[in-house]
């Protein structure tokens, strides 16, 4: 398990390698606030995304994984989202990617085509600075642009900060799956949160 210092060193190395830019390939930025840029992720961000995700894998109430991901796995994930135009956003502070979030499908069945699922991860050293909220708002706006009706988040019942963050941004609890996950030899309860993005009375054809 990497300590905070080594995680930050890896993040800084990754971001120095890719350089700093405030725009994506299309030349637009989602948000800039107090030195923080929220923008679409690029291929060169995958290493920083991997470091942040693997740090979360080491936490008991986050990322239900048995082992850290490899760079190859994250590259495949990035390609899967990019090829289907699912948004991946990063929070860039200075020239360091300090957090990221993604919006993907809830399920592949066509009956769920108006429902998405969000995930947000922020490096431990940069939490409680509003970066997670800015990422979440950018993902919700991306959901509106995709004409999604509902967005879900699945969060460990003991992950108080993440539950609080989503509730602050309009999510409400939809249910709890008791002992649906496992990590570090323990059963974990998963909380389902939901946010409706519009008031359409019926789905579009």
Backbone as ProteinMPNN parsed JSONL, in Angstrom:
{"seq_chain_A": "XXXXXXXXXXXXXXXXXXXXXXXXXXXXXXXXXXXXXXXXXXXXXXXXXXXXXXXXXXXXXXXXXXXXXXXXXXXXXXXXXXXXXXXXXXXXXXXXXXXXXXXXXXXXXXXXXXXXXXXXXXXXXXXXXXXXXXXXXXXXXXXXXXXXXXXXXXXXXXXXXXXXXXXXXXXXXXXXXXXXXXXXXXXXXXXXXXXXXXXXXXXXX", "coords_chain_A": {"N_chain_A": [[0.848, -1.208, 0.0], [0.586, 2.166, -0.919], [1.871, 5.075, 0.646], [0.639, 8.408, 1.463], [2.535, 10.253, 0.593], [4.049, 8.912, -1.426], [2.034, 8.386, -3.247], [1.329, 10.967, -4.015], [3.753, 11.737, -5.193], [3.811, 10.019, -7.407], [1.546, 10.919, -8.766], [2.365, 13.549, -9.372], [4.558, 13.014, -11.04], [3.293, 11.678, -13.154], [1.641, 13.734, -14.119], [3.496, 15.712, -14.792], [4.69, 14.446, -16.915], [2.66, 14.466, -18.821], [2.175, 17.124, -19.167], [0.618, 20.413, -18.874], [-2.649, 21.58, -19.462], [-5.479, 23.574, -20.214], [-7.601, 22.954, -21.764], [-9.601, 20.623, -23.669], [-9.417, 18.262, -26.418], [-11.295, 19.357, -28.082], [-11.204, 21.95, -27.431], [-12.516, 23.067, -25.206], [-13.51, 23.852, -21.828], [-14.896, 22.52, -18.88], [-15.26, 23.669, -16.292], [-13.724, 26.223, -14.334], [-12.372, 27.044, -11.288], [-11.081, 28.82, -8.661], [-8.39, 28.046, -9.188], [-8.787, 25.425, -9.913], [-9.421, 23.167, -12.478], [-12.016, 21.639, -14.176], [-12.359, 19.182, -16.439], [-12.799, 17.242, -19.506], [-11.394, 13.972, -19.456], [-8.222, 12.938, -20.782], [-6.251, 10.734, -22.857], [-3.639, 10.787, -21.803], [-4.104, 11.216, -19.141], [-4.661, 8.844, -17.906], [-2.801, 7.409, -16.343], [-2.62, 8.937, -13.963], [-5.276, 8.75, -13.147], [-5.383, 6.025, -12.645], [-3.62, 5.778, -10.432], [-5.009, 7.217, -8.442], [-7.355, 5.688, -8.288], [-6.38, 3.152, -7.497], [-5.412, 3.777, -4.981], [-7.81, 4.155, -3.662], [-8.735, 1.565, -3.737], [-7.368, 0.431, -1.67], [-8.733, 1.26, 0.544], [-11.178, 0.401, 2.971], [-13.921, 1.08, 2.668], [-14.454, 1.685, 0.029], [-14.394, 1.275, -3.533], [-14.847, -1.754, -4.403], [-12.738, -3.995, -4.838], [-10.476, -6.735, -5.271], [-7.811, -6.53, -5.817], [-5.298, -4.163, -6.869], [-5.739, -2.266, -9.917], [-4.243, -2.729, -13.158], [-2.245, -0.773, -15.442], [-2.911, -1.467, -18.032], [-5.519, -2.474, -17.708], [-6.864, -0.125, -16.957], [-6.484, 1.361, -19.258], [-8.032, -0.094, -21.074], [-10.549, 0.278, -19.913], [-10.773, 3.069, -20.22], [-10.824, 3.238, -23.022], [-13.194, 1.834, -23.516], [-15.156, 3.528, -22.39], [-14.65, 5.874, -23.867], [-15.067, 5.107, -26.55], [-17.787, 4.783, -26.569], [-18.685, 7.204, -25.95], [-19.101, 7.888, -23.265], [-18.82, 10.049, -20.52], [-15.755, 10.912, -18.93], [-14.382, 12.717, -16.391], [-11.866, 14.967, -15.164], [-10.359, 16.502, -12.292], [-8.238, 19.117, -12.196], [-5.644, 20.523, -10.532], [-3.56, 23.155, -10.446], [-0.94, 21.739, -12.082], [-1.635, 19.154, -11.622], [-3.527, 16.215, -11.672], [-6.024, 15.691, -9.521], [-8.32, 14.384, -8.942], [-11.057, 12.392, -10.219], [-13.941, 11.517, -12.211], [-16.654, 9.504, -13.435], [-19.296, 8.823, -15.778], [-21.422, 6.351, -16.531], [-23.338, 3.656, -18.069], [-26.209, 2.396, -16.3], [-27.249, -0.184, -16.634], [-26.943, -2.489, -19.392], [-29.237, -3.126, -20.778], [-31.827, -2.021, -22.977], [-34.036, -0.864, -21.812], [-33.065, 0.551, -19.701], [-31.898, 2.775, -20.728], [-32.145, 5.462, -20.167], [-30.992, 5.839, -17.765], [-28.191, 6.453, -15.756], [-24.963, 5.818, -14.182], [-22.882, 7.07, -11.671], [-19.478, 7.662, -10.651], [-17.098, 8.877, -8.39], [-13.854, 9.892, -7.544], [-11.394, 11.148, -5.408], [-8.092, 12.154, -4.762], [-6.653, 11.355, -1.633], [-5.21, 13.355, -0.3], [-6.312, 15.665, -1.218], [-8.94, 15.948, -0.552], [-12.086, 17.245, 0.747], [-12.06, 19.793, -0.294], [-13.825, 20.626, -2.113], [-13.528, 19.575, -4.639], [-14.625, 17.088, -5.351], [-17.367, 17.656, -5.403], [-17.499, 19.477, -7.532], [-16.71, 17.863, -9.65], [-18.828, 16.013, -9.584], [-21.04, 17.652, -10.206], [-20.347, 18.37, -12.816], [-20.564, 15.893, -14.075], [-23.289, 15.387, -13.732], [-24.358, 17.411, -15.316], [-23.399, 16.538, -17.763], [-24.934, 14.268, -17.939], [-27.479, 15.393, -18.272], [-27.148, 16.55, -20.779], [-26.971, 14.243, -22.258], [-29.523, 13.493, -22.138], [-30.392, 11.914, -20.019], [-32.554, 10.535, -17.55], [-32.468, 9.609, -14.917], [-29.929, 9.28, -12.434], [-27.698, 7.134, -10.832], [-25.903, 6.223, -7.842], [-23.65, 4.09, -6.216], [-22.694, 3.386, -3.032], [-20.564, 2.589, -0.324], [-21.914, 1.763, 2.862], [-20.537, 2.729, 5.041], [-19.081, 4.815, 4.141], [-19.123, 7.722, 4.897], [-18.371, 10.479, 4.114], [-18.648, 10.39, 1.276], [-21.338, 9.655, 0.956], [-22.516, 11.893, 2.132], [-21.621, 13.906, 0.381], [-22.958, 13.27, -2.059], [-25.616, 13.503, -1.25], [-25.709, 16.209, -0.686], [-25.752, 17.158, -3.218], [-28.217, 16.642, -4.247], [-28.943, 13.941, -4.369], [-30.894, 11.169, -3.266], [-31.543, 8.561, -0.891], [-32.174, 5.38, -2.189], [-32.238, 2.767, -1.461], [-30.853, -0.029, 0.427], [-28.488, -2.528, 0.006], [-27.989, -5.254, 1.747], [-25.013, -6.677, 2.891], [-24.055, -7.059, 0.32], [-21.652, -6.66, -0.892], [-18.122, -7.47, -0.619], [-15.065, -7.136, 1.159], [-11.706, -7.164, 2.149], [-12.124, -9.418, 3.734], [-14.594, -9.024, 4.9], [-18.191, -8.609, 4.964], [-19.937, -6.13, 3.101], [-22.234, -3.442, 3.221], [-24.137, -2.001, 0.664], [-25.158, 1.146, -0.39], [-27.72, 2.475, -2.321], [-28.092, 5.38, -4.133], [-30.05, 7.998, -5.635], [-30.664, 10.347, -8.239], [-32.907, 12.395, -9.862], [-32.95, 13.912, -13.027], [-34.687, 15.388, -14.552], [-38.168, 16.231, -15.125], [-39.702, 14.665, -16.838], [-42.75, 13.261, -17.863], [-43.148, 10.858, -19.21], [-41.073, 8.392, -20.88], [-39.014, 9.286, -23.72], [-39.604, 8.281, -27.124]], "CA_chain_A": [[0.0, 0.0, 0.0], [1.382, 3.374, -0.996], [1.532, 6.156, 1.547], [0.19, 9.618, 0.783], [3.661, 10.89, -0.068], [4.401, 8.237, -2.665], [0.926, 8.588, -4.176], [1.447, 12.321, -4.558], [4.902, 11.751, -6.087], [3.421, 9.362, -8.643], [0.645, 11.829, -9.444], [3.131, 14.655, -9.914], [5.341, 12.501, -12.149], [2.369, 11.426, -14.256], [1.156, 14.99, -14.668], [4.609, 16.381, -15.453], [4.91, 13.765, -18.181], [1.641, 14.824, -19.8], [2.104, 18.554, -19.323], [-0.58, 21.053, -18.34], [-3.481, 22.239, -20.455], [-6.792, 23.892, -19.663], [-8.64, 22.617, -22.723], [-9.521, 19.278, -24.226], [-9.134, 18.25, -27.843], [-12.28, 20.204, -28.745], [-10.938, 23.324, -27.05], [-13.43, 23.618, -24.21], [-13.308, 23.497, -20.435], [-16.183, 22.444, -18.195], [-15.33, 24.651, -15.21], [-12.476, 26.644, -13.7], [-12.741, 27.716, -10.052], [-10.03, 28.92, -7.653], [-7.219, 27.274, -9.565], [-9.168, 24.059, -10.257], [-10.046, 22.996, -13.774], [-12.758, 20.399, -14.393], [-12.346, 19.008, -17.896], [-12.823, 15.847, -19.94], [-10.115, 13.255, -19.347], [-7.52, 12.587, -22.005], [-5.465, 9.495, -22.746], [-2.462, 10.965, -20.955], [-4.531, 11.279, -17.74], [-5.008, 7.518, -17.398], [-1.873, 7.02, -15.272], [-3.038, 9.614, -12.727], [-6.551, 8.131, -12.773], [-5.042, 4.709, -12.082], [-3.029, 5.961, -9.098], [-6.079, 7.619, -7.522], [-8.261, 4.555, -8.106], [-5.727, 2.093, -6.723], [-5.371, 4.205, -3.58], [-9.146, 3.881, -3.123], [-8.84, 0.111, -3.574], [-6.779, 0.096, -0.377], [-9.62, 1.716, 1.608], [-12.219, -0.617, 3.164], [-15.274, 1.526, 2.306], [-14.415, 2.253, -1.317], [-13.886, 0.453, -4.646], [-14.86, -3.169, -4.045], [-11.797, -4.736, -5.674], [-9.567, -7.582, -4.511], [-6.423, -6.191, -6.138], [-5.174, -2.937, -7.668], [-5.801, -2.416, -11.364], [-3.034, -2.477, -13.931], [-2.405, 0.294, -16.425], [-3.611, -2.05, -19.17], [-6.947, -2.519, -17.378], [-7.414, 1.23, -17.01], [-6.517, 1.755, -20.668], [-9.206, -0.741, -21.666], [-11.7, 0.994, -19.366], [-10.823, 4.378, -20.871], [-11.258, 3.019, -24.401], [-14.607, 1.437, -23.494], [-15.963, 4.732, -22.172], [-14.435, 6.826, -24.959], [-15.686, 4.604, -27.774], [-19.239, 4.905, -26.445], [-18.943, 8.605, -25.595], [-19.433, 8.082, -21.866], [-17.874, 11.047, -20.033], [-14.815, 10.793, -17.818], [-13.914, 14.056, -16.087], [-10.794, 15.066, -14.177], [-10.133, 17.768, -11.59], [-6.818, 19.444, -12.329], [-5.247, 21.616, -9.629], [-2.231, 23.436, -10.94], [-0.687, 20.791, -13.172], [-1.814, 17.821, -11.048], [-4.864, 15.635, -11.647], [-6.246, 15.34, -8.11], [-9.555, 13.621, -8.82], [-11.724, 12.077, -11.485], [-15.267, 10.935, -12.097], [-17.162, 8.943, -14.685], [-20.728, 8.583, -15.919], [-21.622, 5.234, -17.431], [-24.695, 3.103, -18.04], [-26.585, 1.595, -15.142], [-27.265, -1.529, -17.198], [-26.87, -2.46, -20.837], [-30.552, -3.323, -21.376], [-32.338, -0.772, -23.546], [-35.013, -0.271, -20.907], [-32.356, 1.415, -18.752], [-31.082, 3.711, -21.511], [-32.254, 6.809, -19.611], [-30.429, 5.806, -16.412], [-26.738, 6.358, -15.711], [-24.336, 5.547, -12.89], [-21.706, 7.921, -11.497], [-18.435, 7.317, -9.689], [-16.194, 10.008, -8.175], [-12.713, 9.576, -6.691], [-10.473, 12.267, -5.194], [-6.905, 11.78, -4.005], [-6.885, 11.58, -0.209], [-4.592, 14.598, 0.14], [-7.019, 16.822, -1.76], [-10.355, 15.865, -0.22], [-12.68, 18.325, 1.55], [-11.767, 21.084, -0.913], [-14.865, 20.907, -3.087], [-13.238, 19.005, -5.954], [-15.585, 16.029, -5.623], [-18.636, 18.271, -5.76], [-17.389, 20.045, -8.867], [-16.728, 16.725, -10.578], [-20.168, 15.452, -9.606], [-21.904, 18.563, -10.948], [-19.999, 18.255, -14.233], [-21.128, 14.63, -14.555], [-24.743, 15.545, -13.809], [-24.62, 18.217, -16.504], [-23.187, 15.643, -18.905], [-26.114, 13.413, -17.991], [-28.572, 16.171, -18.854], [-26.868, 16.676, -22.2], [-27.268, 12.941, -22.864], [-30.962, 13.294, -21.928], [-30.684, 10.921, -18.997], [-33.63, 10.908, -16.621], [-32.052, 9.267, -13.554], [-28.52, 8.932, -12.218], [-27.522, 6.361, -9.609], [-24.57, 6.079, -7.242], [-23.59, 2.981, -5.264], [-21.676, 3.817, -2.076], [-20.493, 1.79, 0.896], [-22.696, 2.38, 3.948], [-19.63, 3.361, 6.002], [-18.366, 5.908, 3.486], [-19.888, 8.902, 5.251], [-18.113, 11.667, 3.286], [-19.208, 10.243, -0.063], [-22.789, 9.727, 1.095], [-22.843, 13.306, 2.394], [-21.38, 14.658, -0.854], [-24.026, 13.03, -3.024], [-26.851, 14.074, -0.72], [-25.613, 17.66, -0.847], [-25.988, 17.478, -4.628], [-29.559, 16.272, -4.654], [-29.218, 12.506, -4.376], [-31.632, 10.626, -2.134], [-31.344, 7.124, -0.743], [-33.194, 4.547, -2.823], [-32.272, 1.461, -0.817], [-29.594, -0.59, 0.928], [-28.291, -3.952, -0.258], [-27.261, -5.775, 2.892], [-23.944, -7.651, 2.664], [-23.979, -7.328, -1.118], [-20.253, -6.601, -1.291], [-17.147, -7.992, 0.346], [-13.737, -6.541, 1.034], [-10.822, -7.412, 3.288], [-12.673, -10.478, 4.572], [-15.825, -8.589, 5.573], [-19.335, -8.232, 4.145], [-20.158, -4.688, 3.058], [-23.559, -2.998, 2.799], [-24.063, -1.01, -0.416], [-26.279, 2.082, -0.409], [-28.074, 3.013, -3.63], [-28.605, 6.748, -4.144], [-30.642, 8.341, -6.92], [-30.963, 11.76, -8.534], [-33.649, 12.606, -11.1], [-32.421, 15.087, -13.708], [-35.76, 16.16, -15.152], [-39.508, 15.817, -14.692], [-40.447, 14.091, -17.957], [-43.792, 12.355, -17.387], [-42.984, 9.564, -19.874], [-39.83, 8.336, -21.66], [-39.09, 9.596, -25.142], [-39.588, 7.064, -27.955]], "C_chain_A": [[0.869, 1.239, 0.0], [0.931, 4.371, 0.045], [1.163, 7.389, 0.761], [1.323, 10.28, 0.026], [3.986, 10.249, -1.397], [3.288, 8.364, -3.692], [1.046, 9.955, -4.833], [2.624, 12.405, -5.529], [4.558, 11.122, -7.425], [2.497, 10.244, -9.445], [1.422, 12.964, -10.103], [3.95, 14.217, -11.111], [4.455, 12.293, -13.365], [1.943, 12.722, -14.917], [2.265, 15.8, -15.306], [4.857, 15.769, -16.817], [3.903, 14.211, -19.228], [1.588, 16.317, -20.06], [0.793, 19.096, -18.81], [-1.323, 21.75, -19.45], [-4.849, 22.469, -19.864], [-7.918, 23.52, -20.605], [-8.48, 21.2, -23.188], [-9.317, 19.39, -25.731], [-10.1, 19.143, -28.614], [-12.133, 21.662, -28.346], [-11.884, 23.919, -26.038], [-13.128, 23.062, -22.837], [-14.664, 23.499, -19.753], [-16.292, 23.514, -17.131], [-13.923, 24.964, -14.725], [-12.852, 27.446, -12.47], [-11.583, 27.65, -9.071], [-8.858, 27.989, -7.964], [-7.516, 25.84, -9.966], [-9.855, 24.053, -11.615], [-10.745, 21.647, -13.817], [-12.902, 20.254, -15.902], [-12.472, 17.536, -18.25], [-11.438, 15.218, -19.851], [-9.55, 12.973, -20.732], [-6.706, 11.318, -21.765], [-4.304, 9.642, -21.785], [-2.814, 11.112, -19.476], [-4.704, 9.899, -17.107], [-4.086, 7.08, -16.26], [-2.27, 7.651, -13.938], [-4.356, 9.044, -12.227], [-6.3, 6.789, -12.095], [-4.514, 4.842, -10.657], [-4.112, 6.303, -8.075], [-7.009, 6.445, -7.245], [-7.627, 3.481, -7.24], [-5.537, 2.482, -5.265], [-6.715, 3.935, -2.917], [-9.356, 2.382, -2.907], [-8.304, -0.326, -2.211], [-7.652, 0.531, 0.804], [-10.784, 0.742, 1.757], [-13.592, -0.213, 2.653], [-15.327, 2.14, 0.915], [-13.918, 1.207, -2.302], [-13.765, -1.018, -4.272], [-14.024, -3.977, -5.044], [-10.905, -5.583, -4.765], [-8.107, -7.227, -4.72], [-6.394, -4.896, -6.936], [-5.284, -3.241, -9.156], [-4.436, -2.178, -11.989], [-3.302, -1.329, -14.902], [-3.16, -0.225, -17.647], [-5.119, -2.105, -18.926], [-7.578, -1.136, -17.458], [-7.458, 1.748, -18.443], [-7.744, 1.16, -21.356], [-10.487, -0.055, -21.2], [-11.864, 2.338, -20.054], [-11.32, 4.238, -22.298], [-12.743, 2.668, -24.463], [-15.508, 2.655, -23.326], [-15.85, 5.681, -23.365], [-15.148, 6.386, -26.234], [-17.202, 4.731, -27.75], [-19.662, 6.304, -25.984], [-19.497, 8.781, -24.186], [-18.398, 9.027, -21.257], [-17.012, 10.574, -18.859], [-14.249, 12.189, -17.605], [-12.761, 13.991, -15.088], [-10.822, 16.444, -13.539], [-8.633, 18.016, -11.604], [-6.524, 20.681, -11.487], [-3.793, 21.949, -9.916], [-1.986, 22.547, -12.149], [-0.844, 19.352, -12.696], [-3.276, 17.402, -11.151], [-5.093, 15.089, -10.244], [-7.535, 14.556, -7.892], [-10.132, 13.332, -10.184], [-13.105, 11.494, -11.196], [-15.722, 10.431, -13.449], [-18.678, 8.788, -14.609], [-20.911, 7.499, -16.961], [-23.043, 4.717, -17.351], [-24.96, 2.368, -16.74], [-26.619, 0.119, -15.522], [-27.274, -1.405, -18.711], [-28.229, -2.654, -21.505], [-31.14, -1.991, -21.833], [-33.353, -0.089, -22.642], [-34.39, 0.632, -19.858], [-31.557, 2.505, -19.461], [-31.159, 5.15, -20.996], [-31.7, 6.891, -18.186], [-28.925, 5.616, -16.48], [-26.256, 6.083, -14.301], [-23.047, 6.358, -12.789], [-20.737, 7.317, -10.479], [-17.484, 8.497, -9.602], [-15.106, 9.593, -7.199], [-11.793, 10.799, -6.612], [-9.299, 11.766, -4.371], [-7.051, 12.211, -2.543], [-6.334, 12.916, 0.269], [-5.383, 15.838, -0.282], [-8.528, 16.764, -1.49], [-10.78, 17.044, 0.663], [-12.301, 19.702, 1.017], [-12.793, 21.44, -1.985], [-14.645, 20.292, -4.455], [-14.253, 17.928, -6.326], [-16.931, 16.587, -6.057], [-18.619, 18.86, -7.159], [-17.388, 18.941, -9.933], [-18.146, 16.17, -10.714], [-21.118, 16.344, -10.398], [-21.617, 18.504, -12.444], [-20.575, 16.974, -14.832], [-22.646, 14.716, -14.682], [-25.13, 16.384, -15.025], [-24.417, 17.384, -17.774], [-24.373, 14.698, -19.063], [-27.306, 14.127, -18.609], [-28.385, 16.308, -20.363], [-27.146, 15.37, -22.945], [-28.74, 12.569, -22.713], [-31.266, 12.112, -21.008], [-31.792, 11.445, -18.091], [-33.211, 10.687, -15.17], [-30.569, 8.924, -13.53], [-28.411, 8.249, -10.863], [-26.078, 6.435, -9.13], [-24.653, 4.949, -6.226], [-22.413, 3.237, -4.335], [-21.713, 2.919, -0.847], [-21.189, 2.523, 2.048], [-21.825, 3.08, 4.983], [-18.835, 4.519, 5.403], [-19.156, 7.208, 3.668], [-19.626, 10.118, 4.375], [-18.714, 11.57, 1.894], [-20.73, 10.294, -0.035], [-23.234, 11.18, 1.285], [-22.694, 14.14, 1.135], [-22.543, 14.5, -1.824], [-25.361, 13.607, -2.531], [-26.862, 15.587, -0.84], [-25.922, 18.081, -2.281], [-27.267, 16.833, -5.15], [-29.875, 14.799, -4.741], [-29.997, 12.12, -3.12], [-31.441, 9.118, -2.086], [-32.509, 6.352, -1.35], [-33.28, 3.171, -2.181], [-30.893, 1.031, -0.359], [-29.571, -2.075, 0.619], [-27.398, -4.507, 0.847], [-26.266, -6.845, 2.464], [-23.837, -8.045, 1.194], [-22.546, -7.301, -1.632], [-19.368, -7.253, -0.249], [-15.793, -7.368, 0.07], [-12.953, -6.792, 2.309], [-11.437, -8.414, 4.267], [-13.941, -10.112, 5.315], [-16.929, -8.364, 4.543], [-19.514, -6.724, 4.223], [-21.573, -4.396, 2.576], [-23.404, -1.885, 1.766], [-25.336, -0.167, -0.428], [-26.488, 2.574, -1.841], [-28.682, 4.398, -3.447], [-29.076, 7.087, -5.553], [-30.862, 9.833, -7.029], [-31.714, 11.81, -9.865], [-33.203, 13.928, -11.721], [-33.495, 15.93, -14.383], [-37.104, 15.61, -14.664], [-40.345, 15.281, -15.853], [-41.504, 13.112, -17.446], [-43.686, 10.952, -17.974], [-41.657, 9.57, -20.624], [-40.07, 8.762, -23.104], [-39.049, 8.289, -25.935], [-38.159, 6.608, -28.225]], "O_chain_A": [[1.784, 1.362, 0.815], [-0.266, 4.502, 0.302], [1.343, 7.435, -0.456], [1.112, 10.813, -1.063], [4.18, 10.946, -2.393], [3.564, 8.443, -4.889], [0.887, 10.091, -6.046], [2.526, 13.06, -6.567], [4.964, 11.629, -8.47], [2.626, 10.328, -10.666], [1.168, 13.304, -11.259], [4.042, 14.947, -12.097], [4.815, 12.682, -14.477], [1.888, 12.804, -16.144], [2.013, 16.516, -16.275], [5.194, 16.474, -17.768], [4.248, 14.325, -20.404], [1.018, 16.747, -21.063], [-0.061, 18.332, -18.358], [-0.723, 22.429, -20.283], [-5.335, 21.645, -19.089], [-9.085, 23.745, -20.283], [-7.393, 20.625, -23.124], [-9.075, 20.477, -26.255], [-9.758, 19.637, -29.688], [-12.85, 22.522, -28.858], [-12.055, 25.138, -25.994], [-12.576, 21.972, -22.687], [-15.491, 24.374, -20.01], [-17.307, 24.207, -17.059], [-13.047, 24.1, -14.705], [-13.578, 28.434, -12.581], [-11.147, 26.565, -8.688], [-8.4, 27.241, -7.101], [-6.599, 25.102, -10.325], [-10.765, 24.844, -11.865], [-10.132, 20.62, -13.524], [-13.498, 21.105, -16.562], [-12.275, 16.672, -17.395], [-10.432, 15.867, -20.139], [-10.281, 12.796, -21.707], [-6.502, 10.893, -20.628], [-4.009, 8.718, -21.026], [-1.916, 11.133, -18.635], [-4.876, 9.798, -15.892], [-4.543, 6.445, -15.309], [-2.259, 6.983, -12.904], [-4.542, 8.871, -11.022], [-6.934, 6.462, -11.091], [-4.924, 4.091, -9.772], [-4.133, 5.749, -6.975], [-7.41, 6.226, -6.102], [-8.277, 2.952, -6.338], [-5.503, 1.611, -4.396], [-6.768, 3.536, -1.754], [-10.076, 1.981, -1.993], [-8.741, -1.339, -1.664], [-7.341, 0.203, 1.949], [-11.331, 0.296, 0.748], [-14.365, -1.078, 2.241], [-16.151, 3.016, 0.65], [-13.111, 0.348, -1.946], [-12.695, -1.472, -3.869], [-14.561, -4.568, -5.98], [-10.616, -5.199, -3.632], [-7.256, -7.577, -3.902], [-7.369, -4.567, -7.612], [-4.961, -4.343, -9.599], [-3.583, -1.504, -11.411], [-4.452, -0.965, -15.147], [-3.962, 0.501, -18.233], [-5.907, -1.819, -19.828], [-8.69, -0.983, -17.964], [-8.369, 2.494, -18.805], [-8.414, 1.841, -22.133], [-11.403, 0.167, -21.992], [-12.976, 2.71, -20.431], [-12.15, 5.031, -22.745], [-13.464, 3.138, -25.343], [-16.505, 2.798, -24.034], [-16.855, 6.229, -23.818], [-15.763, 7.203, -26.918], [-17.835, 4.782, -28.805], [-20.828, 6.551, -25.674], [-20.27, 9.704, -23.93], [-17.201, 8.824, -21.46], [-17.493, 9.924, -17.931], [-13.697, 12.783, -18.531], [-12.689, 13.076, -14.268], [-11.248, 17.423, -14.153], [-7.856, 17.216, -11.083], [-7.092, 21.75, -11.712], [-2.9, 21.139, -9.667], [-2.735, 22.595, -13.125], [-0.268, 18.435, -13.28], [-4.166, 18.156, -10.758], [-4.434, 14.136, -9.828], [-7.81, 14.111, -6.777], [-9.75, 13.945, -11.18], [-13.39, 11.043, -10.086], [-15.233, 10.878, -14.486], [-19.258, 8.643, -13.532], [-20.597, 7.695, -18.135], [-23.87, 5.284, -16.636], [-24.051, 1.788, -16.147], [-26.076, -0.724, -14.809], [-27.576, -0.341, -19.251], [-28.362, -2.371, -22.695], [-30.978, -0.967, -21.171], [-33.515, 1.131, -22.698], [-35.093, 1.394, -19.195], [-30.648, 3.093, -18.875], [-30.319, 5.975, -21.356], [-31.909, 7.883, -17.487], [-28.436, 4.726, -17.176], [-27.033, 6.11, -13.346], [-22.221, 6.34, -13.701], [-21.127, 6.572, -9.581], [-17.1, 9.061, -10.627], [-15.391, 9.014, -6.151], [-11.461, 11.404, -7.632], [-9.483, 11.039, -3.395], [-7.523, 13.313, -2.262], [-6.921, 13.547, 1.148], [-5.152, 16.931, 0.235], [-9.3, 17.466, -2.143], [-9.947, 17.74, 1.243], [-12.227, 20.668, 1.777], [-12.644, 22.442, -2.684], [-15.476, 20.46, -5.347], [-14.695, 17.855, -7.473], [-17.563, 16.057, -6.97], [-19.603, 18.759, -7.892], [-18.002, 19.088, -10.99], [-18.608, 15.892, -11.82], [-21.922, 15.841, -11.183], [-22.541, 18.578, -13.254], [-21.025, 16.975, -15.978], [-23.224, 14.181, -15.629], [-26.124, 16.092, -15.689], [-25.172, 17.513, -18.738], [-24.768, 14.366, -20.181], [-28.058, 13.534, -19.382], [-29.342, 16.197, -21.13], [-27.512, 15.385, -24.121], [-29.159, 11.479, -23.104], [-32.258, 11.405, -21.188], [-31.937, 12.652, -17.899], [-33.556, 11.48, -14.294], [-30.03, 8.356, -14.479], [-28.963, 8.724, -9.87], [-25.157, 6.677, -9.91], [-25.616, 4.862, -5.464], [-21.267, 3.302, -4.781], [-22.788, 2.535, -0.388], [-21.069, 3.74, 2.19], [-22.313, 3.933, 5.725], [-18.011, 5.13, 6.084], [-19.769, 7.72, 2.731], [-20.584, 10.746, 3.924], [-19.236, 12.558, 1.378], [-21.346, 10.907, -0.906], [-24.204, 11.63, 0.675], [-23.539, 14.987, 0.847], [-23.054, 15.488, -2.351], [-26.139, 14.137, -3.323], [-27.913, 16.184, -1.071], [-26.306, 19.224, -2.529], [-27.385, 16.52, -6.335], [-30.976, 14.433, -5.151], [-29.78, 12.681, -2.046], [-31.207, 8.478, -3.111], [-33.673, 6.631, -1.065], [-34.285, 2.478, -2.336], [-29.888, 1.648, -0.713], [-30.518, -2.797, 0.93], [-26.194, -4.252, 0.871], [-26.619, -7.796, 1.767], [-23.568, -9.199, 0.861], [-22.256, -7.856, -2.691], [-19.807, -7.549, 0.862], [-15.421, -7.108, -1.074], [-13.478, -6.647, 3.413], [-11.288, -8.275, 5.481], [-14.331, -10.803, 6.256], [-16.662, -7.982, 3.404], [-19.277, -6.11, 5.264], [-22.057, -5.026, 1.635], [-22.638, -0.943, 1.966], [-26.447, -0.697, -0.471], [-25.549, 3.034, -2.491], [-29.654, 4.575, -2.712], [-28.575, 6.542, -6.536], [-31.199, 10.503, -6.053], [-31.214, 11.323, -10.88], [-33.091, 14.94, -11.029], [-33.236, 17.076, -14.748], [-37.158, 14.651, -13.894], [-41.567, 15.427, -15.851], [-41.178, 12.216, -16.667], [-44.076, 9.974, -17.337], [-41.157, 10.639, -20.974], [-41.17, 8.62, -23.638], [-38.509, 7.294, -25.453], [-37.95, 5.603, -28.904]]}, "name": "protein", "num_of_chains": 1, "seq": "XXXXXXXXXXXXXXXXXXXXXXXXXXXXXXXXXXXXXXXXXXXXXXXXXXXXXXXXXXXXXXXXXXXXXXXXXXXXXXXXXXXXXXXXXXXXXXXXXXXXXXXXXXXXXXXXXXXXXXXXXXXXXXXXXXXXXXXXXXXXXXXXXXXXXXXXXXXXXXXXXXXXXXXXXXXXXXXXXXXXXXXXXXXXXXXXXXXXXXXXXXXXX"}
